[in-house]
């Protein structure tokens, strides 16, 4: 990544082209959370003003500011580094770490067989065991689609967040949660009253329509679509739980609270459940459908 | 003055969530976008923090906070988007910032009349998006479009890139609510026009929060245009371009967005020699076509052929950071100064000021474009790049030089950025001693205990 000081300095020079894109600022009115201000504060923190640290935890890492910035400046990444949170930027490093920390036997799917074979699910953090490729490969995925080559077959490893990224939509040989959901007939789980679809903030915008189209084909058209940050990430819900609720309520403000929310973000799901929403990820739907 | 008492009572009024006292909460309010403070911060300097920040959630709370401030001798500065470039929202150490961002409602006041009712803290971008969904627009696009809020735009008498067709913010404001220290909440109902002594809503447009705090605005929205066509052409010189622009405006067929660049800026922005003019013509398609044909006859060129010049500018019009960053890496700072001048002295002022600015030490580049046009004159926008070494001296010499030229040519010291802290010392050059005294007396009448600060008069800042 770019040296944090350069990233932050660039924002000091900017009047704040991204501020209205920041869900934390728009929901809470806390000006310190607006990315250009957060950058200024982060610089002071780097220079030794430790009393500025609370502000660093106002960022969910949703990347909205990066998408809005003409320079693609990654304040969220610089802030994450300053918070002491590890950010693993290379696929190899991710896979190495995840392999070392994998948990056994949570969900097993077979990429080469048309029928999904779920061995067992345990909930919580999950590992994906990709079988039937000659070698049982054990990898854990944590958010960025590592691509593995196992026995000559490339797999994209995806959890809820990135399950429907371009690669998993376009690569027919890859197992996509949508294929699984379709085969399990998961649509019936949502009932007849419709559902709200939450597209997380990090979803690549150029593939938004493909993603919504894919989900609509399998689960039916959503009653409403919510795009953006529900404040699940970046440590914000832990450090500022009340603000996390404000952000979630702000993001969900135009939705029907009586409808289930299908989200691609497991952190969002947890926060929404605390707010009383019936919230499910695609993997939850798979699990439920398989158990029925 | 008792700040402690003020904050104690403000907390009772607003709740502790909306009274900000810790360093990280106050730091964002230490400056606006005044370049001298931006560069100071980049060089490791630390601006003074306000003593605290209050965020009222209603118009009533704004009035009560002003009353509290008066009772405890506290000075308040209203804070909108923080995009002002002259230090108008920069607080002194003991001041309290009133952040108006919670006044964020948007609703129709009268949809049939196209009048929208908005809180002072609404972001212009948010409002424009809301209107666009309903086929409407404010067509108010200042450079600060992404970060400016309605209250701040009105307070600084903002203008946007489509001004030639749609006017400035003063043409959009139909009514206002303003919290005035000596009066309370003044409610000026929306009206298409009125002739009732002083038009009170106009009194506060450009008041920069000195006479009252704007809490609500009633704004006129337009229908989105049927057609929007880009045009452009190149003239041999800026002098020719200005002459053509004057003819186009006088014939009442100007592009709604209209910009004319001098021979310094044209190569920089468009990679061409000469003087570039670009525009966007909007409205009913047949009217648009007729206007463009008329423009072509005046400039002796086919305006459609230069559409890509306009495209190029439109695609990056809100991106200032790329250029600023490149300059900063070269050790250079950046200043923009806008003035307005009658046609009769426009080119003379341009020519004379370019010579004067060109003689300054540590000034590497000065370019000018004209981007707001009137029957009687034009706004000139200076862009100046200078060395960050000895920034204070250089910065002041740039301003003194240009304001001296403005004074010499009977031009106005500001077209749309306002006064803030930076222009306070040139105020008399605009209104003369008696005009400045009148402003000062108005201030004393509306805000007798100077709750809303008095640093703008007499160059005290």
Contacts between the chains, C-beta under 8 A, distances in Angstrom:
chain1	res1	chain2	res2	distance
A	9	B	42	6.1
A	9	B	328	7.8
A	10	B	321	6.6
A	10	B	325	5.6
A	12	B	38	6.5
A	12	B	41	5.7
A	12	B	42	5.4
A	13	B	38	6.4
A	13	B	42	7.0
A	13	B	321	6.1
A	13	B	324	4.8
A	13	B	325	6.1
A	13	B	328	6.1
A	14	B	320	7.5
A	14	B	321	4.5
A	14	B	324	7.6
A	15	B	33	4.6
A	15	B	82	7.6
A	15	B	83	4.8
A	15	B	144	6.3
A	15	B	146	8.0
A	15	B	147	5.1
A	15	B	320	7.3
A	16	B	81	7.5
A	16	B	82	7.1
A	16	B	83	7.1
A	16	B	146	7.1
A	16	B	147	4.1
A	17	B	146	4.5
A	17	B	147	6.6
A	17	B	318	6.1
A	17	B	319	7.3
A	17	B	321	6.9
A	18	B	146	7.5
A	19	B	81	7.7
A	19	B	123	7.6
A	19	B	146	7.1
A	19	B	147	5.3
A	20	B	123	4.9
A	20	B	125	5.0
A	20	B	126	5.9
A	20	B	146	6.3
A	20	B	147	7.5
A	29	B	55	6.0
A	29	B	99	7.3
A	29	B	101	4.7
A	29	B	102	5.6
A	30	B	25	7.4
A	31	B	25	8.0
A	31	B	28	4.2
A	31	B	29	6.9
A	31	B	82	7.9
A	31	B	99	6.7
A	31	B	101	7.4
A	32	B	24	5.5
A	32	B	25	5.9
A	32	B	27	6.8
A	32	B	28	5.4
A	34	B	28	7.1
A	37	B	27	7.4
A	37	B	28	3.8
A	40	B	27	6.6
A	40	B	28	7.0
A	40	B	41	6.8
A	41	B	24	5.5
A	41	B	27	5.4
A	41	B	28	7.4
A	44	B	27	6.8
A	44	B	46	7.6
A	47	B	44	7.2
A	49	B	23	7.0
A	51	B	22	7.1
A	51	B	23	5.0
A	51	B	24	6.7
A	52	B	23	6.4
A	52	B	24	4.6
A	52	B	27	7.1
A	53	B	24	7.8
A	54	B	22	7.3
A	54	B	24	5.6
A	55	B	24	4.1
A	55	B	25	7.9
A	55	B	27	8.0
A	68	B	146	7.8
A	69	B	321	7.5
A	70	B	316	7.1
A	70	B	318	7.8
A	70	B	319	3.9
A	70	B	321	6.0
A	70	B	322	5.9
A	71	B	321	5.8
A	71	B	322	6.3
A	71	B	325	6.9
